[in-house]
Amino acid sequence: MTRVRTVLGDIPPEELGVCDAHDHLFLRSPRLPGQELDDPSAARSELAAFRAAGGAAVAQWTPYGMGRRVADLPGLSRATGVRIVCATGLHQAAHYAPETLARLRGGRLADLFVSELTEGIGTTGVRAGFIKVAGGFHGLDAHARRTMAAAAEAHHATGAPVAVHLELGTGALDVLDLLCGELGVPGERVILGHLNRSPDPVTHRQAAASGCWLAFDGPSRAHHATDWRMPEAVRALAEAGFGDRLLLGGDTVTAGARSVDGGPGMPYLLRRVRQRLAEAVGAELVERILGEHPGRAFGTDWK
């Protein structure tokens, strides 16, 4: 039976509701010094603002070793009424201290991912609902290949979806060749993130043809020169027959980007992006992208 694994337990996909399919409540990285998302009070306020804008769920893509604060997530979900799906997995090597990577190389990553998906993360009892991994800029290094191989193994053991950070939106086809081609992960179990950052319509169509999910996330960042092209990219995919493979997310990765700290934050997805896309592809499709597709993307028949 298909279920979405939230921090409060498994639910039917249709109960997930309007979902920010890629965001972060907590995140720490040596690549973002001084910009950590590490404040439970701010996270609660951000979730409350998202809820007030009509949001019902969020998928936190923060993986292992990046300050997930998993123990805080159930309380935040109960307090705000927003369902939370959290990740296991591993980001690019640059986001970890060398000693952390050395320790992980000494064990089996797949076993770690499976444990966090089925038994719980640390001593929290909270189970992850998907695996997050990452590619590189127009390619896959040894770390990415090892991590994706472990993710594929964990997928086959559990059924968990695999979500992929694409560096500046690049490398989608390399990722799919590895995950789906070599490692046998079904396309519909793969979520590609950051497609908006590389608005290449040919690559988008080729990726969508694999059956994977295409996430357009991180809107309204001043350094994203392609942000204004997101509606036309979504429209092109819909016109090509791939409107049923799309997801939307906010991808808040720094404290200053939260709405409660003056940034666009999670509510922006519903306050502004929803309207912009409705003008491009119609409100009916946008509501399915927000309210139906995330349940299908994150829902699985757990083993």
Secondary structure, 3 states (H helix, E strand, C coil): CCEEEECCEEECHHHCCCEEEEECCCECCCCCCCCCECCHHHHHHHHHHHHHCCCCEEEECCCCCCCCCHHHHHHHHHHHCCEEEEEEECCCHHHCCHHHHHHHHCCCHHHHHHHHHHCCCCCCCCCCCEEEEECECCECCHHHHHHHHHHHHHHHHHCCCEEEECHHHCCHHHHHHHHHHHCCCCHHHEEEECHHHCCCHHHHHHHHCCCCEEEEECCCCCCCCCHHHHHHHHHHHHHCCCHHHEEEECCCCCHHHCHHHCCCCCCHHHHHHHHHHHHHHCHHHHHHHHHCHHHHHHCECCC
